[in-house]
Amino acid sequence: MNIVPHITKGARYTLGARIENKFIDLLELSHKAYFTEKDKKSEKISGCILITDTLKFLISVAWEAKLISNKQCGDIALKLEEIGKMLGGWKKSLENPEKKNRTL
């Protein structure tokens, strides 16, 4: 979220604000998913995955428009990739509860 102040004024309040709002939406929905009943968690996690994919798209648009640097784009892309893996694993564990990765 620290990239928005570095975006030019013309795009800061359009694309920059949209990216910032999507990050906040992702935080809010993942919080809701954590505290939702088991039968509805998968739906909320799918929403989180969709928001993550939308963020990846918006970041690539900002990069292509040269609003963010290569380094910023790379850093954010790595973090979003990690978030996507975590959300995918969470969803997979809900769909196959008997296949836990943990051994006791």
Secondary structure, 3 states (H helix, E strand, C coil): CCCHHHCCHHHHHHHHHHHHHHHHHHHHHHHHHHCCCHHHHHHHHHHHHHHHHHHHHHHHHHHHCCCCCHHHHHHHHHHHHHHHHHHHHHHHHHHCCCCCCCCC
